[in-house]
Amino acid sequence: MRFLERITYMMVIFGLIAVFAGGKDAIDLMKAPVDLYETDWDDLEDGMHVTGEIELVWDMVITETSTSNGVERESARYYAIPLLTEDKDSIRLDQLIAVRVNTKADYNTMEEILDETNDWWFDETGTVDYGMTSLPIEGVLHKMDDEEESYMREYAESCLIDPSDDVEDYYVPFVLEKMNKSRVIGLVAVGLILIVVGVILFIFTRKKIKEKESNMIYRPTTNPNVQRDYYAGDAANIYQPDAAYTNTTMPVYDSGSSNGSTAPQMWETDPNTGLSQEFLQRSAQENQPQSVEPQMDMGSNPLYGTRPDGDK
């Protein structure tokens, strides 16, 4: 039971971790989505559920790494996605937003889109187009932390055509994190199941443990000279059966008591044998020699008369 109780603790802990890890994102992903390219980027907000089809990639601006067992590996990449404004004479960069991806397949797709974007942007013949490769994306907007924003700001400054322009007008202070909606919601669902099952099992095991403790009654001693009153569940009136043989004194309970709480009479034990003085005293009395009735002399038996001493 104790082992099962520890298992319930672990189930609840892992469930809470799963819920906290994906809980907010799961809630955000259940909101109505907005299209990235049909929304004014100045109206984007933290926690917004965003979908879109990425066809242009300006550059990779951040590489995220993690260390496991002393080995460093790439865990995510941030790509700058442009919002372009086109007029009759030119196409210009309006704003940038960072998109975070964390799978090798997405890395490869984003790199292909980046190459096609460069070929199109720097083409002078007018024969190269973009959009041959694209990446469908669904995710949640998160506000950039200080480190992420410092990298994005530095990259946006390098893209300024007019140095007098305000760099903060050229990037959105949010990261669009690509997510698998089914996986995130599934993770939270598994966490909730673990918590519910863990709590139910915990209540069940605690109930069983308490029942076992409340029903625990010690077997009475086999010594006929020791009388005790037993009451189920009353631990104060339950005496350990082997105590009479291990303790220096042996209690004798008053069986006439109505509640078994009468102060016990104590018999001292012999330090050499470990036996109670009462037992030794009773044994000594039983071992005393019994008086023997004198046998009748056949010579003076009245049935036969008196036999002469010389008559053998």
Residue pairs with C-beta under 8 A, 6 or more apart in sequence:
1 205
1 208
1 209
1 212
2 209
4 201
4 205
5 202
5 205
5 206
5 209
7 201
8 198
8 199
8 201
8 202
8 205
9 198
9 202
10 198
11 194
11 195
11 197
11 198
11 201
12 194
12 195
12 198
12 199
12 202
14 191
14 194
15 190
15 191
15 192
15 193
15 194
15 195
15 198
16 191
16 195
17 191
18 187
18 188
18 190
18 191
18 194
19 188
19 191
19 192
19 195
21 187
21 191
22 184
22 185
22 187
22 188
22 191
23 188
23 191
24 47
25 140
25 179
25 184
26 184
26 185
26 187
26 188
28 47
28 48
28 49
28 140
29 49
29 138
29 140
29 179
29 181
29 184
29 185
30 49
30 185
31 48
31 49
32 49
33 49
33 50
33 51
33 138
34 48
34 49
34 50
34 51
35 50
35 51
35 52
36 50
36 51
36 52
36 97
36 137
36 176
37 52
37 53
37 83
39 50
41 83
41 95
41 97
41 172
44 50
44 97
44 141
44 172
44 174
45 141
46 141
46 142
46 143
46 174
47 140
47 141
47 142
48 140
48 141
49 138
49 139
49 140
50 137
50 138
50 139
50 140
50 141
50 176
51 136
51 137
51 138
52 136
52 137
53 134
53 135
53 136
53 137
54 81
54 99
54 110
54 113
54 134
54 135
54 136
54 137
55 113
55 130
55 131
55 133
55 134
56 81
56 82
56 84
56 113
56 117
56 130
57 79
57 80
57 81
57 110
57 113
57 114
57 117
58 79
58 80
58 81
58 82
58 93
58 96
58 114
58 117
58 159
59 79
59 80
59 114
59 155
60 77
60 78
60 79
60 80
60 110
60 114
61 78
61 79
61 80
61 98
61 151
61 152
61 155
62 77
62 78
62 98
62 148
62 151
62 152
63 74
63 76
63 77
63 78
64 74
64 75
64 76
64 77
64 78
64 100
64 102
65 72
65 73
65 74
65 75
66 72
66 73
66 75
67 73
75 102
76 100
76 101
76 102
77 100
77 101
77 102
77 107
77 110
78 98
78 99
78 100
78 148
78 151
78 152
78 175
79 98
79 99
79 101
79 110
79 114
80 96
80 97
80 98
80 152
80 155
80 171
81 96
81 97
81 98
81 99
81 176
82 93
82 94
82 95
82 96
83 93
83 94
83 95
83 96
83 97
84 91
84 92
84 93
84 94
85 91
85 92
85 93
85 94
86 92
92 161
93 159
93 170
95 169
95 170
95 171
95 172
96 152
96 155
96 156
96 159
96 170
96 171
96 172
97 171
97 172
97 174
97 176
98 144
98 148
98 152
98 171
98 172
98 174
98 175
98 176
99 137
99 139
99 175
99 176
99 177
99 178
100 139
100 175
100 176
100 177
100 178
101 107
101 110
101 178
102 178
106 135
106 178
109 133
109 135
110 135
112 133
113 133
113 134
113 135
116 130
116 131
116 132
116 133
117 130
119 128
119 130
120 128
120 129
120 130
137 176
137 178
138 178
138 179
138 181
139 176
139 177
139 178
139 179
140 176
140 177
140 179
141 174
141 175
141 176
141 177
142 174
142 175
142 177
143 173
143 174
143 175
144 152
144 173
144 174
144 175
148 175
149 173
152 171
152 173
153 167
153 168
153 171
155 171
156 167
156 170
156 171
157 167
159 170
160 167
160 170
214 233
215 232
215 233
217 230
217 232
217 238
218 230
218 238
218 239
218 240
218 241
219 241
220 228
220 230
220 241
221 228
221 241
221 244
223 244
225 252
225 278
225 279
226 244
226 250
226 251
226 252
226 253
227 252
227 253
227 254
227 255
228 239
228 253
228 255
228 260
229 237
229 253
229 255
229 257
229 259
229 260
230 237
230 238
230 260
231 237
231 238
231 259
231 260
234 260
237 259
237 260
237 261
239 251
239 253
243 250
243 251
244 250
244 251
244 276
245 274
248 268
248 269
249 266
249 267
249 268
249 269
250 266
250 267
250 269
250 276
251 264
251 265
251 266
252 264
252 265
252 266
252 267
253 260
253 262
253 264
254 262
254 264
254 265
256 262
267 276
267 277
267 278
268 276
268 277
269 275
269 276
269 277
270 276
270 277
270 280
273 280
298 304
298 307
299 306
299 307
300 306
300 307
